[in-house]
Amino acid sequence: MSFKIKDSNTIKWPVTVNVPQDGGTFKTQKFTGHIELIDYDAFQETLETEDSDAALMLAVLKGWENVQAEDGAEAEFTPEVAERLSKIPYFRLGVIRAYRDAIQGGAAKN
């Protein structure tokens, strides 16, 4: 099979977030992220920012499915909500790990 150039580089990919809990444990929470497979130049730009992890998360996360607000209602993806979540280290780490798995050929684990 030959390589095909696509107009869109956004894929749906499983994201796992390990949320810290009392007692030194984690609660694993999962959602489907709409992940943009950014090009090398865009990736390099994120590395040049003061908070490169947050910048990378914001550059690649373009939407989601199965994310709920605290009241249990479906959480709408907006740039403002993404910005707020980018400040939560374990959330952005989950997104970055999913992006890394997608570009490195790691198997989806959801």
PyRosetta script that sets phi, psi and omega in degrees:
from pyrosetta import init, pose_from_sequence

init()
pose = pose_from_sequence("MSFKIKDSNTIKWPVTVNVPQDGGTFKTQKFTGHIELIDYDAFQETLETEDSDAALMLAVLKGWENVQAEDGAEAEFTPEVAERLSKIPYFRLGVIRAYRDAIQGGAAKN")
pose.set_psi(1, 138.0)
pose.set_omega(1, -179.0)
pose.set_phi(2, -89.3)
pose.set_psi(2, 161.1)
pose.set_omega(2, 177.6)
pose.set_phi(3, -75.3)
pose.set_psi(3, 134.4)
pose.set_omega(3, 179.2)
pose.set_phi(4, -113.0)
pose.set_psi(4, 133.3)
pose.set_omega(4, 175.0)
pose.set_phi(5, -83.3)
pose.set_psi(5, 127.3)
pose.set_omega(5, -178.0)
pose.set_phi(6, -106.6)
pose.set_psi(6, 150.7)
pose.set_omega(6, 176.0)
pose.set_phi(7, -73.0)
pose.set_psi(7, -33.8)
pose.set_omega(7, -179.3)
pose.set_phi(8, -114.1)
pose.set_psi(8, 136.2)
pose.set_omega(8, 176.6)
pose.set_phi(9, -111.4)
pose.set_psi(9, 28.7)
pose.set_omega(9, 178.1)
pose.set_phi(10, -103.4)
pose.set_psi(10, 128.7)
pose.set_omega(10, -179.5)
pose.set_phi(11, -124.8)
pose.set_psi(11, 159.8)
pose.set_omega(11, 172.4)
pose.set_phi(12, -94.4)
pose.set_psi(12, 124.9)
pose.set_omega(12, -173.2)
pose.set_phi(13, -140.5)
pose.set_psi(13, 140.1)
pose.set_omega(13, 179.3)
pose.set_phi(14, -67.6)
pose.set_psi(14, 137.0)
pose.set_omega(14, 177.6)
pose.set_phi(15, -121.2)
pose.set_psi(15, 129.8)
pose.set_omega(15, 177.3)
pose.set_phi(16, -112.9)
pose.set_psi(16, 126.4)
pose.set_omega(16, 178.7)
pose.set_phi(17, -115.9)
pose.set_psi(17, 123.3)
pose.set_omega(17, 177.6)
pose.set_phi(18, -94.8)
pose.set_psi(18, 103.7)
pose.set_omega(18, -175.7)
pose.set_phi(19, -90.1)
pose.set_psi(19, 120.8)
pose.set_omega(19, -180.0)
pose.set_phi(20, -61.4)
pose.set_psi(20, 141.6)
pose.set_omega(20, 179.9)
pose.set_phi(21, -125.6)
pose.set_psi(21, 163.9)
pose.set_omega(21, 174.1)
pose.set_phi(22, -56.5)
pose.set_psi(22, 146.4)
pose.set_omega(22, 175.3)
pose.set_phi(23, 86.7)
pose.set_psi(23, 7.9)
pose.set_omega(23, 177.0)
pose.set_phi(24, 81.2)
pose.set_psi(24, 24.7)
pose.set_omega(24, 178.0)
pose.set_phi(25, -114.2)
pose.set_psi(25, 176.5)
pose.set_omega(25, 178.9)
pose.set_phi(26, -129.1)
pose.set_psi(26, 148.1)
pose.set_omega(26, 170.7)
pose.set_phi(27, -109.3)
pose.set_psi(27, 121.7)
pose.set_omega(27, -179.1)
pose.set_phi(28, -83.2)
pose.set_psi(28, 123.9)
pose.set_omega(28, 177.0)
pose.set_phi(29, -123.2)
pose.set_psi(29, 141.0)
pose.set_omega(29, -175.0)
pose.set_phi(30, -127.5)
pose.set_psi(30, 149.2)
pose.set_omega(30, 172.3)
pose.set_phi(31, -151.3)
pose.set_psi(31, 168.4)
pose.set_omega(31, 176.2)
pose.set_phi(32, -98.6)
pose.set_psi(32, 119.0)
pose.set_omega(32, 178.6)
pose.set_phi(33, -95.3)
pose.set_psi(33, 143.6)
pose.set_omega(33, 170.6)
pose.set_phi(34, -92.3)
pose.set_psi(34, 101.0)
pose.set_omega(34, -170.4)
pose.set_phi(35, -103.3)
pose.set_psi(35, 124.1)
pose.set_omega(35, 175.5)
pose.set_phi(36, -88.9)
pose.set_psi(36, 127.1)
pose.set_omega(36, 177.9)
pose.set_phi(37, -85.7)
pose.set_psi(37, 87.8)
pose.set_omega(37, -173.1)
pose.set_phi(38, -70.4)
pose.set_psi(38, 156.5)
pose.set_omega(38, 179.9)
pose.set_phi(39, -80.0)
pose.set_psi(39, 173.0)
pose.set_omega(39, -174.6)
pose.set_phi(40, -60.3)
pose.set_psi(40, -41.5)
pose.set_omega(40, -179.4)
pose.set_phi(41, -62.2)
pose.set_psi(41, -44.0)
pose.set_omega(41, 178.7)
pose.set_phi(42, -64.8)
pose.set_psi(42, -39.1)
pose.set_omega(42, 177.4)
pose.set_phi(43, -61.6)
pose.set_psi(43, -46.0)
pose.set_omega(43, -180.0)
pose.set_phi(44, -61.4)
pose.set_psi(44, -37.2)
pose.set_omega(44, 178.3)
pose.set_phi(45, -60.6)
pose.set_psi(45, -38.3)
pose.set_omega(45, 179.7)
pose.set_phi(46, -66.0)
pose.set_psi(46, -32.4)
pose.set_omega(46, -179.2)
pose.set_phi(47, -71.1)
pose.set_psi(47, -21.3)
pose.set_omega(47, -177.5)
pose.set_phi(48, -87.9)
pose.set_psi(48, 0.4)
pose.set_omega(48, -179.7)
pose.set_phi(49, -90.0)
pose.set_psi(49, 164.6)
pose.set_omega(49, -179.2)
pose.set_phi(50, -64.6)
pose.set_psi(50, -40.3)
pose.set_omega(50, 178.7)
pose.set_phi(51, -117.0)
pose.set_psi(51, 82.2)
pose.set_omega(51, -171.8)
pose.set_phi(52, -66.1)
pose.set_psi(52, -31.8)
pose.set_omega(52, 178.0)
pose.set_phi(53, -64.1)
pose.set_psi(53, -46.8)
pose.set_omega(53, 178.7)
pose.set_phi(54, -63.8)
pose.set_psi(54, -41.8)
pose.set_omega(54, -179.5)
pose.set_phi(55, -63.1)
pose.set_psi(55, -41.2)
pose.set_omega(55, 178.8)
pose.set_phi(56, -65.9)
pose.set_psi(56, -44.5)
pose.set_omega(56, 179.1)
pose.set_phi(57, -58.2)
pose.set_psi(57, -45.9)
pose.set_omega(57, -179.2)
pose.set_phi(58, -67.4)
pose.set_psi(58, -30.2)
pose.set_omega(58, 179.8)
pose.set_phi(59, -73.0)
pose.set_psi(59, -30.5)
pose.set_omega(59, -173.7)
pose.set_phi(60, -102.9)
pose.set_psi(60, -27.5)
pose.set_omega(60, -177.7)
pose.set_phi(61, -86.2)
pose.set_psi(61, 112.0)
pose.set_omega(61, -175.3)
pose.set_phi(62, -113.6)
pose.set_psi(62, -1.9)
pose.set_omega(62, 179.3)
pose.set_phi(63, 171.7)
pose.set_psi(63, -179.5)
pose.set_omega(63, 179.3)
pose.set_phi(64, -162.4)
pose.set_psi(64, 167.2)
pose.set_omega(64, 173.3)
pose.set_phi(65, -134.6)
pose.set_psi(65, 148.2)
pose.set_omega(65, 176.9)
pose.set_phi(66, 66.8)
pose.set_psi(66, 41.1)
pose.set_omega(66, 172.7)
pose.set_phi(67, -115.9)
pose.set_psi(67, 129.4)
pose.set_omega(67, -177.8)
pose.set_phi(68, -115.0)
pose.set_psi(68, 147.4)
pose.set_omega(68, 171.8)
pose.set_phi(69, -74.5)
pose.set_psi(69, 171.4)
pose.set_omega(69, -177.8)
pose.set_phi(70, -59.1)
pose.set_psi(70, -30.6)
pose.set_omega(70, -179.6)
pose.set_phi(71, -81.7)
pose.set_psi(71, 0.9)
pose.set_omega(71, 177.9)
pose.set_phi(72, 93.7)
pose.set_psi(72, -9.4)
pose.set_omega(72, 178.2)
pose.set_phi(73, -73.3)
pose.set_psi(73, 152.1)
pose.set_omega(73, 177.5)
pose.set_phi(74, -61.1)
pose.set_psi(74, 129.2)
pose.set_omega(74, -179.5)
pose.set_phi(75, -88.3)
pose.set_psi(75, 122.6)
pose.set_omega(75, 178.0)
pose.set_phi(76, -76.5)
pose.set_psi(76, 138.2)
pose.set_omega(76, 176.6)
pose.set_phi(77, -78.5)
pose.set_psi(77, 124.8)
pose.set_omega(77, 172.9)
pose.set_phi(78, -137.7)
pose.set_psi(78, 157.5)
pose.set_omega(78, 176.0)
pose.set_phi(79, -57.8)
pose.set_psi(79, -33.1)
pose.set_omega(79, -179.6)
pose.set_phi(80, -68.2)
pose.set_psi(80, -42.7)
pose.set_omega(80, 178.4)
pose.set_phi(81, -66.6)
pose.set_psi(81, -42.3)
pose.set_omega(81, 178.1)
pose.set_phi(82, -60.9)
pose.set_psi(82, -41.5)
pose.set_omega(82, 178.5)
pose.set_phi(83, -60.8)
pose.set_psi(83, -43.8)
pose.set_omega(83, 179.1)
pose.set_phi(84, -62.9)
pose.set_psi(84, -43.4)
pose.set_omega(84, -179.2)
pose.set_phi(85, -70.3)
pose.set_psi(85, -25.6)
pose.set_omega(85, 179.4)
pose.set_phi(86, -66.0)
pose.set_psi(86, -15.7)
pose.set_omega(86, 179.3)
pose.set_phi(87, -88.3)
pose.set_psi(87, -2.9)
pose.set_omega(87, 178.2)
pose.set_phi(88, -99.4)
pose.set_psi(88, 107.6)
pose.set_omega(88, -172.7)
pose.set_phi(89, -54.1)
pose.set_psi(89, -44.2)
pose.set_omega(89, -176.8)
pose.set_phi(90, -70.3)
pose.set_psi(90, -27.8)
pose.set_omega(90, 176.7)
pose.set_phi(91, -70.6)
pose.set_psi(91, -50.5)
pose.set_omega(91, -177.8)
pose.set_phi(92, -65.7)
pose.set_psi(92, -32.0)
pose.set_omega(92, 176.3)
pose.set_phi(93, -62.8)
pose.set_psi(93, -40.7)
pose.set_omega(93, 177.0)
pose.set_phi(94, -60.6)
pose.set_psi(94, -42.2)
pose.set_omega(94, 179.4)
pose.set_phi(95, -67.3)
pose.set_psi(95, -44.5)
pose.set_omega(95, -179.8)
pose.set_phi(96, -63.3)
pose.set_psi(96, -40.2)
pose.set_omega(96, 178.1)
pose.set_phi(97, -63.0)
pose.set_psi(97, -40.8)
pose.set_omega(97, 178.4)
pose.set_phi(98, -64.5)
pose.set_psi(98, -43.1)
pose.set_omega(98, 178.2)
pose.set_phi(99, -61.4)
pose.set_psi(99, -45.8)
pose.set_omega(99, 179.4)
pose.set_phi(100, -59.8)
pose.set_psi(100, -44.6)
pose.set_omega(100, 178.7)
pose.set_phi(101, -61.6)
pose.set_psi(101, -39.6)
pose.set_omega(101, -178.8)
pose.set_phi(102, -65.3)
pose.set_psi(102, -42.8)
pose.set_omega(102, -176.0)
pose.set_phi(103, -82.9)
pose.set_psi(103, -19.6)
pose.set_omega(103, -179.3)
pose.set_phi(104, -98.2)
pose.set_psi(104, 1.2)
pose.set_omega(104, 178.0)
pose.set_phi(105, 84.1)
pose.set_psi(105, 19.1)
pose.set_omega(105, 176.5)
pose.set_phi(106, -70.8)
pose.set_psi(106, 147.5)
pose.set_omega(106, -179.8)
pose.set_phi(107, -71.9)
pose.set_psi(107, 141.1)
pose.set_omega(107, 173.9)
pose.set_phi(108, -67.4)
pose.set_psi(108, 136.0)
pose.set_omega(108, -173.1)
pose.set_phi(109, -115.2)
pose.set_psi(109, 14.2)
pose.set_omega(109, -179.4)
pose.set_phi(110, -89.0)
pose.dump_pdb("model.pdb")
